[in-house]
Amino acid sequence: MGNQKVFSMKFSKIYPLLVAKAEKKNRTKQEVDEIIYWLTGYDNAGLEKQLCSDVDYETFFREAPQINPNCALIKGSICGYRVEEIQDPSMQKIRYLDKLIDELAKGKPLNKILRE
């Protein structure tokens, strides 16, 4: 899938898929939100505003209040790519979120997912 196609996907369409992936593995929407808050600096009101604004994925990350500096600690493969080697900063942030939600769905404790 090309970067532009991913970037233009509506975050409001992706978010329920992230939550569903977690819930299918007995994790919660609250845990998904906690991961999003940690990675992006959004709070509940900021996340809700982005969902209601129907922004695309690239804009969601571009407007993020504060990308967590510890995101550099996120390592591993997602969609066949090593997240730490992705050159495009926007795509890397998208894949960071994918990787964190994958870890959640695989049962990893939240404190480890949030690199504490």
Secondary structure, 3 states (H helix, E strand, C coil): CCHHHHHHCEHHHHHHHHHHHHHHCCCCHHHHHHHHHHHHCCCHHHHHHHHHHCCEHHHHHHCCCCCCHHHHHCCCEECCEEHHHCCCHHHHHHHHHHHHHHHHHCCCCHHHHCCC
